[in-house]
Amino acid sequence: MDIAAPVGILGFGIEGKSTLRYLVRKGIREIVVMDKNPVELPELPADVHVKIFSGEKYMDGLKNAVTVVRSAGVYPLQKEIFHFQMNGGALTSQIEIFLKETKSRSVVGVTGTLGKGSTVSMIRHALNACGIPSEIGGNFGVPALDLLENETPDRISILELSSFQLMTLPVSPHVAVVLRVSTEHLDWHKSVEEYRDAKANLVRWQKRGDFCVYIRDAEPSAAIARESGAQKLCYGSRDADAVFSSDSLKIDGCTLKLADCKKIGSFQLENMAAALLAVKALGADVPTALQSLKNYESLKFRMEFKGEKKRIVFYNDSYATRPDATMAAVKSMNRPFALILGGSEKNADFSELARTLAGIQNLKRIALIGATAERMQDALRQVETSVPMKIFSGLDEAFADACSVGNGGAVLLSPACASFGLFKNYKARGEAFDKLVDAF
């Protein structure tokens, strides 16, 4: 992919720093870095010249660039970016560059509102069992452009892709996986329609020789799949290429029982179905891949079992930053449990979550924290739940209250919200919960 200089980097967080490394490797010597926050550059070759624009007028740097690589967190439909493009500037992204430059044997892209991280991890786990080398990147761990550095032509690249990364993307991967899509990030996107339209770019540019894997039971996901010109592989509760129930999964004449897996939660069978169909699309051996998922273990802070102490078991689901994720988590709980809920505000609708919680018979207590605590409490009161609930100032107090669930019970941290305000991110929140469990 030809990139005309000077090249701007719009947003200089983890992804922006990765873009800088890529541009230097590519031989670009005139670079403009733009970020609202103060910018600290790493040591660079003497012939690389970088202009820095930071603070409230950081977008002024657009006037000094011909091409701009937008970091995912920067909203692309701002007037400054529009004017830059109208004046002949080229706007691109890490994902576009990667898809156009990759030498990987194939690329799998995974998107959805819930389950992206688990699904990409399952795909890699299954491919490894089949003897196929693979790497994960994108929104999961390694920035996409870092994957180009040591790429080999026999490798499968697996990308977790958020709506932020997909918005304005003009190219799609060979295998696209569309998990359940509902609503999220309405503090960033202007509408539900914009959010789902961004997701659709994952499949919108696919060709007949590509593959689109999707869940037929979720109409927003099925609607996105209909925009793809690729071969379709669907999973669902019936009439699908992979059929899942509450306790098993069937594909190509093989059956995977949840009771045989280390991963808890019937909702994980959906992710396993998506992963197996992606592996099938890549030509790998499905029976081998299916057997490997029996030994797949939870990712960090995703319904992670933390052990049993004083006859109480603990689960850390700090990664649950959306109501959908928490709804899936609570449905997987078999014993009486207390739920720690709440966090920072993303303007999510908690009405469906409240109705779900009101119907969970083994939910015994709810401890609310964060900026959303009062709004969540109001939503729960509107559905007239009888579950005792209380607002706490921090995780420590909420944890102590949750532990009163008693012998034989469980404590579940599944906040349904982001962590900002109380913690730096969901990882810091999860680590804090782990420390409380260790000290219990």
DALIN-V975965 format. One record per residue. N is the residue number from 1. SS is DSSP state (A for helix, B for strand, O for the rest). PSI is psi in whole degrees, 0 to 359 (999 if undefined). OMEGA is omega as a letter, one per 40 degrees, with the letter a starting at -180 (none if undefined). Layout:
# DALIN-V975965
N SS PSI OMEGA
N SS PSI OMEGA
This chain:
# DALIN-V975965
1 O 123 i
2 O 131 i
3 O 113 a
4 O 134 i
5 O 161 e
6 O 145 a
7 B 128 i
8 B 144 i
9 B 111 a
10 B 102 a
11 O 119 a
12 O 49 i
13 O 213 a
14 A 315 a
15 A 319 i
16 A 320 i
17 A 323 i
18 A 319 i
19 A 319 i
20 A 315 i
21 A 318 i
22 A 313 a
23 A 321 i
24 A 317 i
25 A 326 a
26 A 350 i
27 O 11 i
28 O 128 a
29 O 347 i
30 B 109 a
31 B 142 i
32 B 122 i
33 B 128 a
34 B 126 i
35 B 144 i
36 O 329 a
37 O 162 i
38 O 143 a
39 O 127 i
40 O 120 a
41 O 147 i
42 O 174 i
43 O 131 a
44 O 159 i
45 O 150 a
46 O 333 a
47 O 5 i
48 O 123 a
49 B 122 a
50 B 126 i
51 B 138 a
52 B 132 i
53 B 118 a
54 B 174 a
55 O 194 a
56 O 330 a
57 O 33 a
58 A 334 i
59 A 347 i
60 A 338 i
61 A 341 i
62 A 331 a
63 A 346 a
64 A 4 a
65 O 151 i
66 O 320 i
67 B 142 i
68 B 130 i
69 B 110 a
70 B 126 i
71 O 151 a
72 O 325 a
73 O 353 a
74 O 119 a
75 O 125 a
76 O 345 a
77 O 42 i
78 O 153 a
79 A 326 a
80 A 320 i
81 A 322 i
82 A 313 i
83 A 322 i
84 A 315 a
85 A 322 i
86 A 334 i
87 O 14 i
88 O 1 i
89 O 149 i
90 B 125 i
91 B 128 i
92 B 188 a
93 B 167 i
94 A 315 a
95 A 319 i
96 A 313 a
97 A 315 a
98 A 311 a
99 A 331 a
100 A 340 a
101 A 345 a
102 O 144 i
103 O 10 i
104 O 151 i
105 O 322 i
106 B 162 i
107 B 132 i
108 B 128 i
109 B 134 a
110 B 128 i
111 B 172 a
112 O 173 i
113 O 331 a
114 O 132 i
115 O 5 a
116 A 310 a
117 A 316 i
118 A 319 a
119 A 315 i
120 A 324 i
121 A 321 i
122 A 320 i
123 A 314 i
124 A 317 i
125 A 315 a
126 A 319 i
127 A 320 i
128 A 319 i
129 A 332 i
130 O 2 i
131 O 24 a
132 O 118 a
133 O 143 a
134 B 160 i
135 B 149 i
136 B 142 i
137 B 199 a
138 B 236 i
139 O 354 a
140 O 97 i
141 O 271 a
142 O 125 i
143 O 145 a
144 A 318 a
145 A 338 i
146 A 334 i
147 A 337 a
148 O 336 a
149 O 316 a
150 O 39 a
151 O 146 i
152 O 149 a
153 O 350 i
154 O 1 a
155 O 147 i
156 B 127 i
157 B 128 a
158 B 119 a
159 B 125 i
160 B 126 a
161 O 123 i
162 O 169 i
163 A 328 i
164 A 318 a
165 A 330 a
166 A 337 a
167 O 126 a
168 O 4 a
169 O 127 a
170 O 19 a
171 O 149 a
172 O 156 i
173 O 167 a
174 O 317 i
175 B 119 i
176 B 132 a
177 B 119 a
178 B 105 i
179 O 189 i
180 O 131 i
181 O 121 i
182 O 249 i
183 O 145 i
184 O 165 i
185 O 36 i
186 O 0 i
187 O 349 a
188 O 307 i
189 O 150 a
190 O 340 a
191 O 167 i
192 A 321 a
193 A 319 i
194 A 318 i
195 A 311 a
196 A 327 i
197 A 322 i
198 A 316 i
199 A 324 a
200 A 339 i
201 A 342 i
202 A 326 a
203 A 345 a
204 A 330 a
205 O 14 a
206 O 153 i
207 O 176 a
208 O 329 a
209 O 359 i
210 O 179 a
211 B 138 i
212 B 116 i
213 B 131 a
214 B 161 i
215 B 119 a
216 O 341 a
217 O 344 a
218 O 109 a
219 A 319 i
220 A 324 i
221 A 318 i
222 A 323 i
223 A 320 i
224 A 316 a
225 A 327 a
226 O 344 i
227 O 355 a
228 O 141 i
229 O 10 a
230 O 173 i
231 B 138 a
232 B 137 i
233 B 120 a
234 B 157 i
235 B 151 a
236 B 187 a
237 O 350 i
238 O 161 i
239 O 53 a
240 O 166 i
241 O 332 i
242 B 126 a
243 B 127 i
244 B 152 i
245 O 195 a
246 O 343 a
247 O 2 a
248 B 169 a
249 B 134 i
250 B 133 i
251 B 131 i
252 O 40 i
253 O 1 i
254 B 149 i
255 B 134 i
256 B 120 i
257 B 135 a
258 A 326 a
259 A 339 a
260 A 358 a
261 O 153 i
262 O 335 a
263 O 125 a
264 O 160 i
265 O 119 a
266 O 334 i
267 O 338 i
268 A 340 i
269 A 330 i
270 A 312 i
271 A 321 i
272 A 321 i
273 A 315 i
274 A 317 a
275 A 316 a
276 A 323 i
277 A 325 i
278 A 317 i
279 A 320 i
280 A 316 i
281 A 330 a
282 O 357 i
283 O 12 i
284 O 167 a
285 O 113 a
286 A 314 i
287 A 319 i
288 A 316 i
289 A 318 a
290 A 315 i
291 A 324 a
292 A 331 a
293 A 344 i
294 A 330 a
295 A 6 i
296 O 134 a
297 O 159 a
298 O 147 i
299 O 161 i
300 O 130 i
301 O 20 i
302 O 92 a
303 O 47 a
304 B 123 i
305 B 124 a
306 B 1 i
307 B 182 a
308 B 132 i
309 B 133 i
310 O 39 i
311 O 24 i
312 B 132 i
313 B 152 a
314 B 137 i
315 B 132 a
316 B 107 i
317 O 44 a
318 O 335 i
319 O 345 a
320 O 89 a
321 O 10 a
322 O 151 i
323 A 320 a
324 A 318 a
325 A 317 i
326 A 323 i
327 A 318 i
328 A 321 a
329 A 313 a
330 A 330 i
331 A 340 a
332 O 353 a
333 O 130 a
334 O 335 a
335 O 169 i
336 O 138 a
337 B 158 i
338 B 142 a
339 B 130 i
340 B 122 a
341 B 145 i
342 O 162 a
343 O 219 a
344 B 163 a
345 O 125 i
346 O 14 i
347 O 31 i
348 O 155 i
349 O 119 a
350 O 6 a
351 A 316 a
352 A 322 i
353 A 315 a
354 A 316 i
355 A 321 i
356 A 313 a
357 A 324 i
358 A 335 a
359 O 0 i
360 O 105 a
361 O 331 a
362 O 8 i
363 B 117 a
364 B 335 a
365 B 150 i
366 B 123 i
367 B 120 a
368 B 136 i
369 O 165 i
370 O 183 a
371 O 335 a
372 O 358 a
373 A 311 a
374 A 321 a
375 A 322 i
376 A 318 i
377 A 318 i
378 A 317 i
379 A 321 i
380 A 322 i
381 A 327 a
382 A 332 i
383 O 5 i
384 O 45 i
385 O 146 i
386 O 1 a
387 O 127 i
388 B 137 i
389 B 152 a
390 B 148 i
391 B 135 i
392 O 156 a
393 O 339 a
394 O 175 a
395 A 324 a
396 A 310 a
397 A 320 i
398 A 319 i
399 A 315 a
400 A 319 i
401 A 318 a
402 A 326 a
403 A 348 i
404 A 4 i
405 A 332 i
406 O 175 a
407 O 138 i
408 O 359 a
409 O 186 a
410 B 152 i
411 B 125 a
412 B 120 i
413 B 108 i
414 O 84 a
415 O 336 a
416 O 9 a
417 O 160 i
418 B 173 a
419 O 351 a
420 O 140 a
421 O 310 i
422 O 327 a
423 O 161 i
424 O 318 a
425 O 180 a
426 A 332 i
427 A 315 i
428 A 321 i
429 A 316 i
430 A 320 i
431 A 322 i
432 A 320 i
433 A 317 i
434 A 319 i
435 A 322 i
436 A 321 i
437 A 315 a
438 A 324 a
439 A 351 a
440 O 999 none
